[in-house]
């Protein structure tokens, strides 16, 4: 796992730099607009293109060198950061510029995720899939701890422009580590030998056919699709909710995000050492229910830093277990040479509702929930004692609604045999004759 570990470390550094830029620009956007919708739209313009481009991206990932794809996507992110930096330094940065940049980066993110996921399958032994996925979650979570702390400190010392400059330096580190590691291409072992001679359109559609022919895999992704809709609806307004309820205290927001990162680090370490539950479906379905209860719901019920911190910690602790368990199921069931196109469509199914959740979250917060919880209304009279009243209370209520529904969706997966017994129904790709 040495080669994979080198790549992992490069991504850890790069993710920290990117997280610092996101934190700094989130503060800039909130101060410039004061609108939950404006912040939610940043997420929409990032996730929308990711979802739409995924099928074609997956087919190209299987055609191209995965090392080239990963370097290309990191390069695009670096150029995007440079563009925003130059606009900021010239005094011309506007909120729509962030939407445009998010659209471009989101489109290339559709290439990055299947490339990285499929690379694990050719660089790591099957018995270590859970641990490798835990390491990837660990990188995301560790960067989530460091990024808000470093950004909050550096903004006061070198400003937002300095933070983005540091991000650019981390980009070179990530590309450098990718450049020195050999990443093998997977052998062509798929049962359909003509697949690799098909047109790009046929290859793009292959992932849909593959998943639709396997109800267990489809069921897993439909469960994630529902919970991702609810998560996007809630987390799309998390930053404005905390800022609104803390009198725009950036330190409170940064503390919550950093403690969330601590939870993610512990969860990622647990997956890296443990590898997840023996029946990985429990890590997925049970994890989704617990994360919705202890994370999403509790974030809405909280009215102060300690409660938000505990909720964010619990949520982030469970996410590596959820994602690592699901990822290990797919990596063991899908042949490596088609994982790019299958994983891309898998991601599309799971995340197609996320842009919708983010898109409706901001307007509902600004024009429905927030006004209702600040004035006399049925919502305030019924739920005011639960989530409080005043600025941020409406967004808190959105979290509670999403969390309760998320618990129901996670547990409902156990009602369907194709989902709860997915691991025994589907043979591993290396056991097929």
C-alpha positions, 0 to 999 in steps of 0.5 A: 500500500506504499504507492497508495499511501503516497497519493493519500498524503498528497491529497491530504495536503491538497484537501487542507488547502482547498478547505481553507479557500472554501472556508474563506470564501464562505465567510466572504459570500455571507458578509457580501450577501447575508443570504442563505440562498447565495451560499446554498447556490454555491453548493448547487452549482458545484453538485449539479454539473458533477451529477450531469457529467458523471456517466460520460466521465465514468466511461472516459475514466475507464478509457484513459490513464487514471493517473492522467485523469487525477492530475487533470482534475487537480490542475483544473482546481488549481487554475480555478483557485488562481482565477478567483484569487486574481479577481479578488486582488483586482477588486472585481470578485462577485458572487456569480464568479464563485458560481461559475468557478463552482460549475467548472470544478464540479464538472471535473469532480465527476472525473476525479471521484471514479478515478480515485475510487477505481484506483484503490481496486488496482493498488490495494488488496481486496481485504484492505478495501475497507481500510483504504476507504477509511484512509480516504475518509481520514484525509477528508476529515483531517483536512476538515479539522485543519482547514477552518483553524488555519484559515481563521488564523491566516485570514487575520494575518495574510488575508483571504488572498494569502489563504488562496495562495497557500491553496495554490502551493498545496496543489503543486504538492498533490500533483507532485505525489501523483507524478512519482507513483505508478498507477496500473491500469486494470486488466480487461476482465469483463464478461463482455469483450466487445464492451471496450470497443463500444462507442462513448455513448454505449460505454456511458450507458453501460453503467445504467444497464449494469446497475439496473440488472442488479436490484441489490446495487440499485436498492443501495443507491436509492437509499442513499439517493433519499438520504442525500436529498435530506442531507443536502436540504439540511447541510445546505443551510448549516453555515448560515444557521450557525452564523445567524444563531451566533451573531455572525461569529466566524469563530463559532462556525470554525470551531463546529467545522473543526470538531466535525473534522475530529469526528471524521478523523476518528471515524476514518481511523476506525475504518482504517484499522477495523475495516468496517462491520463484517456485514457491510450493509449494517455499516451503511443502513445502520450508519445512515439512521444513526447519523440522521439522529445523532447528527442532523436532528441534534444540529437542529435541536441545538442552540449553542456551540456545545450541542452543535459541536457534539452533533457535528462530531457524531455526524462526521464520526459515522460518515466514514463508516457509511461511505467506507462500507458502501464503497467496499461492497461496490469495489468487491462486486464490480470488476475493476476494468468497468468501475469507472463507468459503473461508479460514475452512474452509481454516484449519479443515482445517489447524488442526483437529488442533492442539487435539488435539496441544496437549490430549495434549501436556501429559498425555503430558509429565506422565504418560508421557515425563517420568516415563520419562526420570527413572527407569529405563525403555526410553525412557531407556535408548534415548534418554537419550544423545540428549536427556539425562535428568532434568527436561525430557528427556521433553518434549525427546524429544517434540520429536525425535519430532515433528520427524522425523515433520514432515520426512517429512510435508513431503517427502511432499507432493512425491509427489502431483502435485495438491500439487506442481503446484497452482499450474499446475493451478489458474487464478488467479481474475482469469484465469478467463473 
